[in-house]
Amino acid sequence: MARGRRDSNTLDLLSWEPPRVAVGYDAQETRGPLDLAIARLVSAALKRAAEAKKSREQIAEDMSAFLGRSVSKATLDTWSSPARSSNRIPLDAFAALIEATGDHDLLGFLPAQHGYVVVPEKYADLIELHLIEEKEAEIARRKAALTARYKGGRS
C-alpha cells in the first residue's frame, strides 16, 4: 500500500495529553527550606505575570486595592528575593498576589507540603462521585464475602 499524505482530519491519539487537574508548581521550584521556596514562588509568579505583560507596579497596585493597604514594587522585590530571608510575604499578601497575578498554581504550594492537592471546583462533584463508587464497591465486596461465608456454612 502506497504511503500518501498524512490525513489531517484524523486525531493522533498518542499526541493527546489529559488536562492538568491539580494546580501547583513543580517540586524543583519548591524544594529546599520553606522560606527560600516561598521567595522562589513569589519570584516565579512575578516572572509569569511579566511574561503576560503585567508589570510589578501594576501587580503592587492590584494587591494594594485587594488588601486595602499599600504594597509597593520594592516590597514585591523584597518578598521575591531569597537573600532577604527576614522579610517574607504575609499570608494575606500571598492571597492578594494570587488574585493580582492570576497565578493559581500558587494555591497548590501549601497543601502540597502536607500531601494534598488543590483542584478546580468543577471537579468536586466528580471526586465525590468517585469516592461514593469506591464505597459502594467496598460494600459489595463485603456483602459478597458474607454471602459466601453464610452459604458455605449451610451444608
C-alpha positions as CSV (number, residue, x, y, z in Angstrom):
1,M,0.0,0.0,0.0
2,A,1.4,3.4,-1.0
3,R,2.0,6.0,1.6
4,G,0.3,9.2,0.8
5,R,-0.1,12.4,2.6
6,R,-1.0,12.4,6.3
7,D,-4.7,12.6,7.0
8,S,-5.1,15.9,8.9
9,N,-8.7,15.0,9.8
10,T,-7.8,12.0,11.9
11,L,-6.8,12.7,15.5
12,D,-3.5,11.4,16.7
13,L,-4.4,9.6,19.9
14,L,-0.8,9.4,21.1
15,S,-0.4,13.1,21.0
16,W,-3.3,13.8,23.3
17,E,-2.4,14.7,26.9
18,P,-5.0,14.9,29.6
19,P,-5.6,18.3,31.1
20,R,-4.0,19.3,34.3
21,V,-6.4,18.7,37.2
22,A,-4.4,19.9,40.2
23,V,-2.8,23.3,40.5
24,G,0.7,23.7,41.8
25,Y,4.4,24.3,41.0
26,D,6.9,21.7,40.0
27,A,8.7,20.1,43.0
28,Q,12.0,21.5,41.8
29,E,10.7,25.0,42.3
30,T,9.5,24.3,45.9
31,R,12.5,22.3,47.2
32,G,14.7,23.5,50.0
33,P,14.0,25.5,53.1
34,L,10.4,26.8,53.3
35,D,11.4,30.5,53.4
36,L,13.5,30.1,50.2
37,A,10.8,28.1,48.5
38,I,8.3,30.8,49.2
39,A,10.6,33.5,47.8
40,R,11.1,31.4,44.7
41,L,7.4,31.0,44.3
42,V,6.8,34.8,44.6
43,S,9.6,35.4,42.1
44,A,8.1,32.8,39.6
45,A,4.6,34.3,39.9
46,L,6.0,37.7,39.2
47,K,8.0,36.4,36.2
48,R,4.9,34.7,34.8
49,A,3.0,37.9,35.2
50,A,5.7,39.8,33.4
51,E,5.6,37.3,30.5
52,A,1.9,38.1,30.3
53,K,2.8,41.8,30.1
54,K,1.8,42.7,33.7
55,S,4.4,44.9,35.5
56,R,5.3,44.6,39.1
57,E,4.0,48.2,39.6
58,Q,0.6,47.0,38.3
59,I,0.7,43.9,40.5
60,A,1.5,46.1,43.5
61,E,-1.4,48.4,42.7
62,D,-3.8,45.5,42.4
63,M,-2.5,43.9,45.6
64,S,-2.9,47.3,47.4
65,A,-6.5,47.5,46.2
66,F,-7.2,43.9,47.3
67,L,-5.7,44.4,50.7
68,G,-6.8,47.9,51.5
69,R,-3.2,48.9,52.3
70,S,-0.2,50.0,50.3
71,V,2.1,47.4,48.6
72,S,5.0,48.8,46.6
73,K,7.1,47.3,43.8
74,A,10.1,47.5,46.3
75,T,8.1,45.3,48.7
76,L,7.4,42.8,45.9
77,D,11.1,42.8,45.1
78,T,11.9,42.1,48.8
79,W,9.4,39.3,49.1
80,S,10.8,37.6,45.9
81,S,14.4,37.8,47.0
82,P,15.9,34.7,48.5
83,A,18.6,36.9,50.1
84,R,16.0,38.7,52.2
85,S,15.0,35.8,54.5
86,S,14.0,38.1,57.3
87,N,11.2,39.6,55.1
88,R,8.8,37.1,53.8
89,I,5.3,37.6,52.3
90,P,2.4,37.6,54.8
91,L,-0.4,35.1,54.1
92,D,-3.0,37.8,53.3
93,A,-0.5,39.4,50.8
94,F,0.1,35.9,49.3
95,A,-3.6,35.7,48.7
96,A,-3.5,39.1,47.1
97,L,-0.6,38.1,44.9
98,I,-2.7,35.1,43.6
99,E,-5.5,37.5,42.8
100,A,-3.3,40.1,41.2
101,T,-1.3,37.7,39.1
102,G,-3.9,35.2,38.4
103,D,-1.3,32.5,39.1
104,H,-3.5,29.8,40.6
105,D,-0.6,27.4,40.8
106,L,0.4,29.3,43.9
107,L,-2.7,27.8,45.6
108,G,-1.2,24.3,45.4
109,F,2.0,25.1,47.4
110,L,0.9,24.9,51.0
111,P,-1.4,21.9,50.6
112,A,1.4,20.0,48.7
113,Q,3.6,20.5,51.8
114,H,1.1,18.3,53.6
115,G,0.2,15.7,51.0
116,Y,-2.8,17.4,49.5
117,V,-3.7,18.9,46.1
118,V,-5.9,21.7,45.0
119,V,-8.3,21.1,42.2
120,P,-10.8,23.4,40.5
121,E,-14.3,23.4,42.0
122,K,-15.7,22.0,38.8
123,Y,-14.1,18.6,39.7
124,A,-15.5,18.4,43.3
125,D,-18.7,16.5,42.3
126,L,-16.7,14.1,40.1
127,I,-14.3,13.4,43.1
128,E,-17.2,12.9,45.4
129,L,-18.9,10.5,42.9
130,H,-15.6,8.5,42.7
131,L,-15.5,8.2,46.5
132,I,-19.1,7.1,46.6
133,E,-18.4,4.5,43.9
134,E,-15.3,3.2,45.9
135,K,-17.5,2.9,49.0
136,E,-20.2,1.0,47.0
137,A,-17.5,-1.4,45.7
138,E,-16.2,-2.0,49.2
139,I,-19.8,-2.7,50.5
140,A,-20.4,-5.0,47.5
141,R,-17.2,-6.9,48.3
142,R,-18.1,-7.2,52.0
143,K,-21.6,-8.3,51.1
144,A,-20.3,-11.0,48.7
145,A,-17.8,-12.3,51.3
146,L,-20.6,-12.5,54.0
147,T,-22.9,-14.2,51.5
148,A,-20.3,-16.7,50.5
149,R,-19.5,-17.5,54.2
150,Y,-23.1,-17.8,55.1
151,K,-23.9,-20.1,52.2
152,G,-20.7,-22.1,52.8
153,G,-21.9,-22.9,56.4
154,R,-25.3,-24.3,55.2
155,S,-24.4,-27.7,54.0
